[in-house]
Amino acid sequence: MKSDTLIKTDGMRILADTLGIVEAERFITLMLREPFNYTEWQRTLYGDMPLKKLYENIKTFETGNA
């Protein structure tokens, strides 16, 4: 199991690599500013998307064809 520090470091690196440092900081600010229920968001994130379609989207994203 990763330590909390390592998870935060990895998360910030992933955000910065994906969004850029300014947008990563903006994302964090938005998450801290607004009430946010991660569990509820996760439940509704993909709606009724079939698992097969979600898997296809992930594979497309991973190969850079998105």
N, CA, C, O and CB atoms as a CASP TS submission, in Angstrom:
PFRMAT TS
TARGET T0000
AUTHOR 0000-0000-0000
METHOD Language model
MODEL 1
PARENT N/A
ATOM      1  N   MET     1       0.851  -1.175   0.000  1.00  0.00           N
ATOM      2  CA  MET     1       0.000   0.000   0.000  1.00  0.00           C
ATOM      3  C   MET     1       0.900   1.243   0.000  1.00  0.00           C
ATOM      4  O   MET     1       1.868   1.324   0.757  1.00  0.00           O
ATOM      5  CB  MET     1      -0.970  -0.004   1.233  1.00  0.00           C
ATOM      6  N   LYS     2       0.565   2.194  -0.852  1.00  0.00           N
ATOM      7  CA  LYS     2       1.340   3.432  -0.931  1.00  0.00           C
ATOM      8  C   LYS     2       1.030   4.335   0.259  1.00  0.00           C
ATOM      9  O   LYS     2      -0.074   4.312   0.803  1.00  0.00           O
ATOM     10  CB  LYS     2       1.047   4.170  -2.251  1.00  0.00           C
ATOM     11  N   SER     3       2.010   5.120   0.647  1.00  0.00           N
ATOM     12  CA  SER     3       1.805   6.094   1.720  1.00  0.00           C
ATOM     13  C   SER     3       0.964   7.259   1.196  1.00  0.00           C
ATOM     14  O   SER     3       0.872   7.472  -0.013  1.00  0.00           O
ATOM     15  CB  SER     3       3.168   6.606   2.274  1.00  0.00           C
ATOM     16  N   ASP     4       0.359   8.003   2.106  1.00  0.00           N
ATOM     17  CA  ASP     4      -0.423   9.177   1.716  1.00  0.00           C
ATOM     18  C   ASP     4       0.436  10.176   0.942  1.00  0.00           C
ATOM     19  O   ASP     4      -0.019  10.766  -0.038  1.00  0.00           O
ATOM     20  CB  ASP     4      -1.029   9.852   2.956  1.00  0.00           C
ATOM     21  N   THR     5       1.660  10.357   1.381  1.00  0.00           N
ATOM     22  CA  THR     5       2.564  11.301   0.711  1.00  0.00           C
ATOM     23  C   THR     5       2.834  10.870  -0.725  1.00  0.00           C
ATOM     24  O   THR     5       2.824  11.695  -1.640  1.00  0.00           O
ATOM     25  CB  THR     5       3.890  11.419   1.483  1.00  0.00           C
ATOM     26  N   LEU     6       3.073   9.586  -0.918  1.00  0.00           N
ATOM     27  CA  LEU     6       3.354   9.093  -2.268  1.00  0.00           C
ATOM     28  C   LEU     6       2.121   9.223  -3.162  1.00  0.00           C
ATOM     29  O   LEU     6       2.243   9.575  -4.335  1.00  0.00           O
ATOM     30  CB  LEU     6       3.821   7.625  -2.219  1.00  0.00           C
ATOM     31  N   ILE     7       0.948   8.947  -2.624  1.00  0.00           N
ATOM     32  CA  ILE     7      -0.280   9.098  -3.406  1.00  0.00           C
ATOM     33  C   ILE     7      -0.473  10.556  -3.816  1.00  0.00           C
ATOM     34  O   ILE     7      -0.817  10.835  -4.964  1.00  0.00           O
ATOM     35  CB  ILE     7      -1.503   8.600  -2.601  1.00  0.00           C
ATOM     36  N   LYS     8      -0.253  11.488  -2.888  1.00  0.00           N
ATOM     37  CA  LYS     8      -0.391  12.916  -3.225  1.00  0.00           C
ATOM     38  C   LYS     8       0.635  13.326  -4.273  1.00  0.00           C
ATOM     39  O   LYS     8       0.314  14.072  -5.198  1.00  0.00           O
ATOM     40  CB  LYS     8      -0.232  13.790  -1.962  1.00  0.00           C
ATOM     41  N   THR     9       1.857  12.849  -4.136  1.00  0.00           N
ATOM     42  CA  THR     9       2.908  13.190  -5.091  1.00  0.00           C
ATOM     43  C   THR     9       2.580  12.631  -6.473  1.00  0.00           C
ATOM     44  O   THR     9       2.674  13.337  -7.477  1.00  0.00           O
ATOM     45  CB  THR     9       4.269  12.655  -4.610  1.00  0.00           C
ATOM     46  N   ASP    10       2.195  11.361  -6.513  1.00  0.00           N
ATOM     47  CA  ASP    10       1.827  10.746  -7.794  1.00  0.00           C
ATOM     48  C   ASP    10       0.633  11.458  -8.420  1.00  0.00           C
ATOM     49  O   ASP    10       0.627  11.735  -9.620  1.00  0.00           O
ATOM     50  CB  ASP    10       1.507   9.254  -7.602  1.00  0.00           C
ATOM     51  N   GLY    11      -0.382  11.755  -7.600  1.00  0.00           N
ATOM     52  CA  GLY    11      -1.574  12.432  -8.107  1.00  0.00           C
ATOM     53  C   GLY    11      -1.253  13.793  -8.697  1.00  0.00           C
ATOM     54  O   GLY    11      -1.745  14.137  -9.772  1.00  0.00           O
ATOM     55  N   MET    12      -0.438  14.563  -8.009  1.00  0.00           N
ATOM     56  CA  MET    12      -0.078  15.896  -8.508  1.00  0.00           C
ATOM     57  C   MET    12       0.735  15.786  -9.794  1.00  0.00           C
ATOM     58  O   MET    12       0.561  16.586 -10.714  1.00  0.00           O
ATOM     59  CB  MET    12       0.716  16.679  -7.441  1.00  0.00           C
ATOM     60  N   ARG    13       1.622  14.798  -9.857  1.00  0.00           N
ATOM     61  CA  ARG    13       2.424  14.605 -11.066  1.00  0.00           C
ATOM     62  C   ARG    13       1.520  14.244 -12.243  1.00  0.00           C
ATOM     63  O   ARG    13       1.692  14.768 -13.344  1.00  0.00           O
ATOM     64  CB  ARG    13       3.491  13.503 -10.846  1.00  0.00           C
ATOM     65  N   ILE    14       0.568  13.358 -12.015  1.00  0.00           N
ATOM     66  CA  ILE    14      -0.357  12.949 -13.080  1.00  0.00           C
ATOM     67  C   ILE    14      -1.200  14.135 -13.539  1.00  0.00           C
ATOM     68  O   ILE    14      -1.380  14.352 -14.737  1.00  0.00           O
ATOM     69  CB  ILE    14      -1.273  11.799 -12.597  1.00  0.00           C
ATOM     70  N   LEU    15      -1.716  14.901 -12.576  1.00  0.00           N
ATOM     71  CA  LEU    15      -2.494  16.091 -12.943  1.00  0.00           C
ATOM     72  C   LEU    15      -1.647  17.074 -13.743  1.00  0.00           C
ATOM     73  O   LEU    15      -2.086  17.577 -14.777  1.00  0.00           O
ATOM     74  CB  LEU    15      -3.049  16.780 -11.685  1.00  0.00           C
ATOM     75  N   ALA    16      -0.443  17.347 -13.270  1.00  0.00           N
ATOM     76  CA  ALA    16       0.434  18.312 -13.945  1.00  0.00           C
ATOM     77  C   ALA    16       0.821  17.820 -15.336  1.00  0.00           C
ATOM     78  O   ALA    16       0.852  18.603 -16.286  1.00  0.00           O
ATOM     79  CB  ALA    16       1.698  18.569 -13.108  1.00  0.00           C
ATOM     80  N   ASP    17       1.117  16.524 -15.462  1.00  0.00           N
ATOM     81  CA  ASP    17       1.495  15.973 -16.769  1.00  0.00           C
ATOM     82  C   ASP    17       0.324  16.011 -17.747  1.00  0.00           C
ATOM     83  O   ASP    17       0.517  16.212 -18.946  1.00  0.00           O
ATOM     84  CB  ASP    17       1.999  14.532 -16.614  1.00  0.00           C
ATOM     85  N   THR    18      -0.885  15.817 -17.235  1.00  0.00           N
ATOM     86  CA  THR    18      -2.065  15.752 -18.087  1.00  0.00           C
ATOM     87  C   THR    18      -2.634  17.132 -18.396  1.00  0.00           C
ATOM     88  O   THR    18      -2.950  17.438 -19.545  1.00  0.00           O
ATOM     89  CB  THR    18      -3.126  14.899 -17.433  1.00  0.00           C
ATOM     90  N   LEU    19      -2.762  17.965 -17.360  1.00  0.00           N
ATOM     91  CA  LEU    19      -3.404  19.269 -17.518  1.00  0.00           C
ATOM     92  C   LEU    19      -2.427  20.424 -17.672  1.00  0.00           C
ATOM     93  O   LEU    19      -2.796  21.488 -18.169  1.00  0.00           O
ATOM     94  CB  LEU    19      -4.286  19.532 -16.350  1.00  0.00           C
ATOM     95  N   GLY    20      -1.205  20.226 -17.256  1.00  0.00           N
ATOM     96  CA  GLY    20      -0.261  21.334 -17.123  1.00  0.00           C
ATOM     97  C   GLY    20      -0.356  21.851 -15.693  1.00  0.00           C
ATOM     98  O   GLY    20      -1.391  21.690 -15.047  1.00  0.00           O
ATOM     99  N   ILE    21       0.693  22.461 -15.199  1.00  0.00           N
ATOM    100  CA  ILE    21       0.752  22.843 -13.786  1.00  0.00           C
ATOM    101  C   ILE    21      -0.313  23.868 -13.408  1.00  0.00           C
ATOM    102  O   ILE    21      -0.897  23.773 -12.329  1.00  0.00           O
ATOM    103  CB  ILE    21       2.120  23.396 -13.459  1.00  0.00           C
ATOM    104  N   VAL    22      -0.575  24.839 -14.269  1.00  0.00           N
ATOM    105  CA  VAL    22      -1.564  25.870 -13.950  1.00  0.00           C
ATOM    106  C   VAL    22      -2.964  25.269 -13.860  1.00  0.00           C
ATOM    107  O   VAL    22      -3.696  25.542 -12.909  1.00  0.00           O
ATOM    108  CB  VAL    22      -1.536  26.988 -15.005  1.00  0.00           C
ATOM    109  N   GLU    23      -3.334  24.463 -14.830  1.00  0.00           N
ATOM    110  CA  GLU    23      -4.658  23.842 -14.813  1.00  0.00           C
ATOM    111  C   GLU    23      -4.778  22.811 -13.689  1.00  0.00           C
ATOM    112  O   GLU    23      -5.864  22.623 -13.142  1.00  0.00           O
ATOM    113  CB  GLU    23      -4.950  23.182 -16.163  1.00  0.00           C
ATOM    114  N   ALA    24      -3.684  22.144 -13.341  1.00  0.00           N
ATOM    115  CA  ALA    24      -3.705  21.202 -12.218  1.00  0.00           C
ATOM    116  C   ALA    24      -3.994  21.947 -10.919  1.00  0.00           C
ATOM    117  O   ALA    24      -4.806  21.494 -10.112  1.00  0.00           O
ATOM    118  CB  ALA    24      -2.360  20.436 -12.115  1.00  0.00           C
ATOM    119  N   GLU    25      -3.343  23.074 -10.712  1.00  0.00           N
ATOM    120  CA  GLU    25      -3.589  23.889  -9.517  1.00  0.00           C
ATOM    121  C   GLU    25      -5.026  24.418  -9.522  1.00  0.00           C
ATOM    122  O   GLU    25      -5.677  24.483  -8.479  1.00  0.00           O
ATOM    123  CB  GLU    25      -2.582  25.068  -9.443  1.00  0.00           C
ATOM    124  N   ARG    26      -5.501  24.788 -10.687  1.00  0.00           N
ATOM    125  CA  ARG    26      -6.888  25.265 -10.803  1.00  0.00           C
ATOM    126  C   ARG    26      -7.873  24.162 -10.440  1.00  0.00           C
ATOM    127  O   ARG    26      -8.863  24.407  -9.750  1.00  0.00           O
ATOM    128  CB  ARG    26      -7.169  25.773 -12.231  1.00  0.00           C
ATOM    129  N   PHE    27      -7.598  22.940 -10.910  1.00  0.00           N
ATOM    130  CA  PHE    27      -8.443  21.794 -10.582  1.00  0.00           C
ATOM    131  C   PHE    27      -8.491  21.586  -9.060  1.00  0.00           C
ATOM    132  O   PHE    27      -9.566  21.398  -8.492  1.00  0.00           O
ATOM    133  CB  PHE    27      -7.922  20.517 -11.288  1.00  0.00           C
ATOM    134  N   ILE    28      -7.360  21.619  -8.427  1.00  0.00           N
ATOM    135  CA  ILE    28      -7.306  21.431  -6.967  1.00  0.00           C
ATOM    136  C   ILE    28      -8.097  22.527  -6.264  1.00  0.00           C
ATOM    137  O   ILE    28      -8.844  22.252  -5.325  1.00  0.00           O
ATOM    138  CB  ILE    28      -5.837  21.428  -6.467  1.00  0.00           C
ATOM    139  N   THR    29      -7.936  23.760  -6.713  1.00  0.00           N
ATOM    140  CA  THR    29      -8.670  24.878  -6.120  1.00  0.00           C
ATOM    141  C   THR    29     -10.177  24.675  -6.266  1.00  0.00           C
ATOM    142  O   THR    29     -10.933  24.914  -5.325  1.00  0.00           O
ATOM    143  CB  THR    29      -8.247  26.206  -6.774  1.00  0.00           C
ATOM    144  N   LEU    30     -10.608  24.238  -7.439  1.00  0.00           N
ATOM    145  CA  LEU    30     -12.037  23.981  -7.660  1.00  0.00           C
ATOM    146  C   LEU    30     -12.554  22.884  -6.739  1.00  0.00           C
ATOM    147  O   LEU    30     -13.658  22.993  -6.205  1.00  0.00           O
ATOM    148  CB  LEU    30     -12.291  23.595  -9.120  1.00  0.00           C
ATOM    149  N   MET    31     -11.780  21.847  -6.553  1.00  0.00           N
ATOM    150  CA  MET    31     -12.194  20.747  -5.680  1.00  0.00           C
ATOM    151  C   MET    31     -12.292  21.194  -4.220  1.00  0.00           C
ATOM    152  O   MET    31     -13.158  20.725  -3.482  1.00  0.00           O
ATOM    153  CB  MET    31     -11.212  19.576  -5.804  1.00  0.00           C
ATOM    154  N   LEU    32     -11.422  22.082  -3.813  1.00  0.00           N
ATOM    155  CA  LEU    32     -11.431  22.553  -2.429  1.00  0.00           C
ATOM    156  C   LEU    32     -12.516  23.596  -2.181  1.00  0.00           C
ATOM    157  O   LEU    32     -13.049  23.692  -1.076  1.00  0.00           O
ATOM    158  CB  LEU    32     -10.076  23.132  -2.070  1.00  0.00           C
ATOM    159  N   ARG    33     -12.838  24.366  -3.197  1.00  0.00           N
ATOM    160  CA  ARG    33     -13.773  25.481  -3.055  1.00  0.00           C
ATOM    161  C   ARG    33     -15.223  25.030  -2.986  1.00  0.00           C
ATOM    162  O   ARG    33     -16.009  25.584  -2.218  1.00  0.00           O
ATOM    163  CB  ARG    33     -13.601  26.441  -4.199  1.00  0.00           C
ATOM    164  N   GLU    34     -15.583  24.040  -3.773  1.00  0.00           N
ATOM    165  CA  GLU    34     -16.974  23.628  -3.887  1.00  0.00           C
ATOM    166  C   GLU    34     -17.217  22.329  -3.122  1.00  0.00           C
ATOM    167  O   GLU    34     -16.373  21.432  -3.117  1.00  0.00           O
ATOM    168  CB  GLU    34     -17.363  23.459  -5.362  1.00  0.00           C
ATOM    169  N   PRO    35     -18.384  22.239  -2.474  1.00  0.00           N
ATOM    170  CA  PRO    35     -18.716  20.956  -1.842  1.00  0.00           C
ATOM    171  C   PRO    35     -18.743  19.872  -2.926  1.00  0.00           C
ATOM    172  O   PRO    35     -19.347  20.057  -3.983  1.00  0.00           O
ATOM    173  CB  PRO    35     -20.100  21.034  -1.086  1.00  0.00           C
ATOM    174  N   PHE    36     -18.102  18.774  -2.661  1.00  0.00           N
ATOM    175  CA  PHE    36     -17.948  17.756  -3.687  1.00  0.00           C
ATOM    176  C   PHE    36     -18.047  16.379  -3.049  1.00  0.00           C
ATOM    177  O   PHE    36     -17.271  16.049  -2.152  1.00  0.00           O
ATOM    178  CB  PHE    36     -16.606  17.921  -4.433  1.00  0.00           C
ATOM    179  N   ASN    37     -18.990  15.583  -3.505  1.00  0.00           N
ATOM    180  CA  ASN    37     -19.152  14.222  -3.018  1.00  0.00           C
ATOM    181  C   ASN    37     -18.559  13.295  -4.073  1.00  0.00           C
ATOM    182  O   ASN    37     -19.221  12.966  -5.058  1.00  0.00           O
ATOM    183  CB  ASN    37     -20.665  13.881  -2.729  1.00  0.00           C
ATOM    184  N   TYR    38     -17.319  12.877  -3.869  1.00  0.00           N
ATOM    185  CA  TYR    38     -16.614  12.062  -4.848  1.00  0.00           C
ATOM    186  C   TYR    38     -17.355  10.752  -5.122  1.00  0.00           C
ATOM    187  O   TYR    38     -17.447  10.314  -6.269  1.00  0.00           O
ATOM    188  CB  TYR    38     -15.196  11.772  -4.366  1.00  0.00           C
ATOM    189  N   THR    39     -17.879  10.135  -4.068  1.00  0.00           N
ATOM    190  CA  THR    39     -18.562   8.854  -4.229  1.00  0.00           C
ATOM    191  C   THR    39     -19.774   8.993  -5.139  1.00  0.00           C
ATOM    192  O   THR    39     -19.974   8.176  -6.038  1.00  0.00           O
ATOM    193  CB  THR    39     -18.986   8.299  -2.869  1.00  0.00           C
ATOM    194  N   GLU    40     -20.584  10.022  -4.910  1.00  0.00           N
ATOM    195  CA  GLU    40     -21.757  10.246  -5.749  1.00  0.00           C
ATOM    196  C   GLU    40     -21.346  10.596  -7.176  1.00  0.00           C
ATOM    197  O   GLU    40     -21.961  10.117  -8.128  1.00  0.00           O
ATOM    198  CB  GLU    40     -22.630  11.359  -5.161  1.00  0.00           C
ATOM    199  N   TRP    41     -20.332  11.411  -7.334  1.00  0.00           N
ATOM    200  CA  TRP    41     -19.834  11.783  -8.656  1.00  0.00           C
ATOM    201  C   TRP    41     -19.378  10.538  -9.413  1.00  0.00           C
ATOM    202  O   TRP    41     -19.675  10.384 -10.598  1.00  0.00           O
ATOM    203  CB  TRP    41     -18.674  12.798  -8.537  1.00  0.00           C
ATOM    204  N   GLN    42     -18.667   9.661  -8.737  1.00  0.00           N
ATOM    205  CA  GLN    42     -18.159   8.449  -9.363  1.00  0.00           C
ATOM    206  C   GLN    42     -19.314   7.552  -9.821  1.00  0.00           C
ATOM    207  O   GLN    42     -19.230   6.912 -10.869  1.00  0.00           O
ATOM    208  CB  GLN    42     -17.243   7.688  -8.389  1.00  0.00           C
ATOM    209  N   ARG    43     -20.384   7.510  -9.036  1.00  0.00           N
ATOM    210  CA  ARG    43     -21.545   6.682  -9.392  1.00  0.00           C
ATOM    211  C   ARG    43     -22.243   7.192 -10.652  1.00  0.00           C
ATOM    212  O   ARG    43     -22.799   6.400 -11.413  1.00  0.00           O
ATOM    213  CB  ARG    43     -22.541   6.643  -8.231  1.00  0.00           C
ATOM    214  N   THR    44     -22.219   8.496 -10.876  1.00  0.00           N
ATOM    215  CA  THR    44     -22.943   9.085 -12.005  1.00  0.00           C
ATOM    216  C   THR    44     -22.044   9.466 -13.171  1.00  0.00           C
ATOM    217  O   THR    44     -22.534   9.902 -14.212  1.00  0.00           O
ATOM    218  CB  THR    44     -23.690  10.296 -11.547  1.00  0.00           C
ATOM    219  N   LEU    45     -20.756   9.309 -13.012  1.00  0.00           N
ATOM    220  CA  LEU    45     -19.785   9.770 -14.010  1.00  0.00           C
ATOM    221  C   LEU    45     -20.048   9.190 -15.398  1.00  0.00           C
ATOM    222  O   LEU    45     -20.031   9.920 -16.389  1.00  0.00           O
ATOM    223  CB  LEU    45     -18.381   9.406 -13.568  1.00  0.00           C
ATOM    224  N   TYR    46     -20.285   7.915 -15.471  1.00  0.00           N
ATOM    225  CA  TYR    46     -20.458   7.272 -16.772  1.00  0.00           C
ATOM    226  C   TYR    46     -21.900   6.869 -17.045  1.00  0.00           C
ATOM    227  O   TYR    46     -22.180   6.201 -18.041  1.00  0.00           O
ATOM    228  CB  TYR    46     -19.574   6.059 -16.863  1.00  0.00           C
ATOM    229  N   GLY    47     -22.814   7.269 -16.172  1.00  0.00           N
ATOM    230  CA  GLY    47     -24.231   6.995 -16.386  1.00  0.00           C
ATOM    231  C   GLY    47     -24.487   5.516 -16.597  1.00  0.00           C
ATOM    232  O   GLY    47     -24.028   4.673 -15.826  1.00  0.00           O
ATOM    233  N   ASP    48     -25.218   5.217 -17.640  1.00  0.00           N
ATOM    234  CA  ASP    48     -25.564   3.828 -17.949  1.00  0.00           C
ATOM    235  C   ASP    48     -24.676   3.249 -19.045  1.00  0.00           C
ATOM    236  O   ASP    48     -25.072   2.311 -19.736  1.00  0.00           O
ATOM    237  CB  ASP    48     -27.022   3.733 -18.367  1.00  0.00           C
ATOM    238  N   MET    49     -23.482   3.802 -19.203  1.00  0.00           N
ATOM    239  CA  MET    49     -22.586   3.319 -20.243  1.00  0.00           C
ATOM    240  C   MET    49     -22.248   1.845 -19.986  1.00  0.00           C
ATOM    241  O   MET    49     -21.816   1.484 -18.891  1.00  0.00           O
ATOM    242  CB  MET    49     -21.295   4.180 -20.298  1.00  0.00           C
ATOM    243  N   PRO    50     -22.446   1.008 -20.993  1.00  0.00           N
ATOM    244  CA  PRO    50     -22.093  -0.406 -20.823  1.00  0.00           C
ATOM    245  C   PRO    50     -20.589  -0.564 -20.559  1.00  0.00           C
ATOM    246  O   PRO    50     -19.773   0.209 -21.062  1.00  0.00           O
ATOM    247  CB  PRO    50     -22.504  -1.218 -22.077  1.00  0.00           C
ATOM    248  N   LEU    51     -20.250  -1.561 -19.775  1.00  0.00           N
ATOM    249  CA  LEU    51     -18.858  -1.805 -19.418  1.00  0.00           C
ATOM    250  C   LEU    51     -17.987  -1.990 -20.655  1.00  0.00           C
ATOM    251  O   LEU    51     -16.849  -1.522 -20.689  1.00  0.00           O
ATOM    252  CB  LEU    51     -18.752  -3.027 -18.521  1.00  0.00           C
ATOM    253  N   LYS    52     -18.512  -2.664 -21.661  1.00  0.00           N
ATOM    254  CA  LYS    52     -17.747  -2.879 -22.893  1.00  0.00           C
ATOM    255  C   LYS    52     -17.383  -1.544 -23.557  1.00  0.00           C
ATOM    256  O   LYS    52     -16.259  -1.373 -24.029  1.00  0.00           O
ATOM    257  CB  LYS    52     -18.552  -3.758 -23.873  1.00  0.00           C
ATOM    258  N   LYS    53     -18.325  -0.606 -23.593  1.00  0.00           N
ATOM    259  CA  LYS    53     -18.069   0.709 -24.193  1.00  0.00           C
ATOM    260  C   LYS    53     -17.040   1.478 -23.371  1.00  0.00           C
ATOM    261  O   LYS    53     -16.158   2.127 -23.934  1.00  0.00           O
ATOM    262  CB  LYS    53     -19.380   1.524 -24.304  1.00  0.00           C
ATOM    263  N   LEU    54     -17.144   1.412 -22.053  1.00  0.00           N
ATOM    264  CA  LEU    54     -16.167   2.070 -21.188  1.00  0.00           C
ATOM    265  C   LEU    54     -14.776   1.514 -21.450  1.00  0.00           C
ATOM    266  O   LEU    54     -13.809   2.268 -21.552  1.00  0.00           O
ATOM    267  CB  LEU    54     -16.544   1.895 -19.704  1.00  0.00           C
ATOM    268  N   TYR    55     -14.676   0.186 -21.559  1.00  0.00           N
ATOM    269  CA  TYR    55     -13.394  -0.457 -21.841  1.00  0.00           C
ATOM    270  C   TYR    55     -12.837   0.009 -23.187  1.00  0.00           C
ATOM    271  O   TYR    55     -11.645   0.297 -23.301  1.00  0.00           O
ATOM    272  CB  TYR    55     -13.548  -1.988 -21.831  1.00  0.00           C
ATOM    273  N   GLU    56     -13.688   0.083 -24.195  1.00  0.00           N
ATOM    274  CA  GLU    56     -13.251   0.554 -25.510  1.00  0.00           C
ATOM    275  C   GLU    56     -12.735   1.993 -25.436  1.00  0.00           C
ATOM    276  O   GLU    56     -11.728   2.326 -26.061  1.00  0.00           O
ATOM    277  CB  GLU    56     -14.406   0.459 -26.521  1.00  0.00           C
ATOM    278  N   ASN    57     -13.421   2.840 -24.677  1.00  0.00           N
ATOM    279  CA  ASN    57     -12.980   4.232 -24.514  1.00  0.00           C
ATOM    280  C   ASN    57     -11.627   4.309 -23.827  1.00  0.00           C
ATOM    281  O   ASN    57     -10.779   5.119 -24.200  1.00  0.00           O
ATOM    282  CB  ASN    57     -14.011   5.028 -23.716  1.00  0.00           C
ATOM    283  N   ILE    58     -11.430   3.473 -22.832  1.00  0.00           N
ATOM    284  CA  ILE    58     -10.145   3.452 -22.120  1.00  0.00           C
ATOM    285  C   ILE    58      -9.031   3.025 -23.062  1.00  0.00           C
ATOM    286  O   ILE    58      -7.973   3.652 -23.096  1.00  0.00           O
ATOM    287  CB  ILE    58     -10.205   2.504 -20.901  1.00  0.00           C
ATOM    288  N   LYS    59      -9.259   1.968 -23.823  1.00  0.00           N
ATOM    289  CA  LYS    59      -8.233   1.495 -24.754  1.00  0.00           C
ATOM    290  C   LYS    59      -7.915   2.563 -25.804  1.00  0.00           C
ATOM    291  O   LYS    59      -6.752   2.748 -26.162  1.00  0.00           O
ATOM    292  CB  LYS    59      -8.690   0.194 -25.441  1.00  0.00           C
ATOM    293  N   THR    60      -8.931   3.260 -26.296  1.00  0.00           N
ATOM    294  CA  THR    60      -8.723   4.328 -27.269  1.00  0.00           C
ATOM    295  C   THR    60      -7.883   5.437 -26.663  1.00  0.00           C
ATOM    296  O   THR    60      -6.967   5.950 -27.305  1.00  0.00           O
ATOM    297  CB  THR    60     -10.064   4.884 -27.762  1.00  0.00           C
ATOM    298  N   PHE    61      -8.192   5.808 -25.425  1.00  0.00           N
ATOM    299  CA  PHE    61      -7.433   6.856 -24.746  1.00  0.00           C
ATOM    300  C   PHE    61      -5.983   6.428 -24.547  1.00  0.00           C
ATOM    301  O   PHE    61      -5.065   7.218 -24.768  1.00  0.00           O
ATOM    302  CB  PHE    61      -8.077   7.196 -23.392  1.00  0.00           C
ATOM    303  N   GLU    62      -5.775   5.180 -24.131  1.00  0.00           N
ATOM    304  CA  GLU    62      -4.419   4.687 -23.875  1.00  0.00           C
ATOM    305  C   GLU    62      -3.562   4.671 -25.134  1.00  0.00           C
ATOM    306  O   GLU    62      -2.356   4.905 -25.065  1.00  0.00           O
ATOM    307  CB  GLU    62      -4.477   3.292 -23.282  1.00  0.00           C
ATOM    308  N   THR    63      -4.171   4.399 -26.274  1.00  0.00           N
ATOM    309  CA  THR    63      -3.393   4.334 -27.525  1.00  0.00           C
ATOM    310  C   THR    63      -3.205   5.706 -28.165  1.00  0.00           C
ATOM    311  O   THR    63      -2.500   5.841 -29.165  1.00  0.00           O
ATOM    312  CB  THR    63      -4.077   3.402 -28.518  1.00  0.00           C
ATOM    313  N   GLY    64      -3.840   6.720 -27.581  1.00  0.00           N
ATOM    314  CA  GLY    64      -3.681   8.074 -28.101  1.00  0.00           C
ATOM    315  C   GLY    64      -4.550   8.373 -29.306  1.00  0.00           C
ATOM    316  O   GLY    64      -4.303   9.339 -30.028  1.00  0.00           O
ATOM    317  N   ASN    65      -5.552   7.565 -29.528  1.00  0.00           N
ATOM    318  CA  ASN    65      -6.442   7.776 -30.672  1.00  0.00           C
ATOM    319  C   ASN    65      -7.698   8.529 -30.287  1.00  0.00           C
ATOM    320  O   ASN    65      -8.662   8.557 -31.052  1.00  0.00           O
ATOM    321  CB  ASN    65      -6.817   6.452 -31.292  1.00  0.00           C
ATOM    322  N   ALA    66      -7.701   9.141 -29.113  1.00  0.00           N
ATOM    323  CA  ALA    66      -8.904   9.848 -28.640  1.00  0.00           C
ATOM    324  C   ALA    66      -9.053  11.172 -29.333  1.00  0.00           C
ATOM    325  O   ALA    66     -10.005  11.905 -29.065  1.00  0.00           O
ATOM    326  CB  ALA    66      -8.857  10.061 -27.131  1.00  0.00           C
TER
END
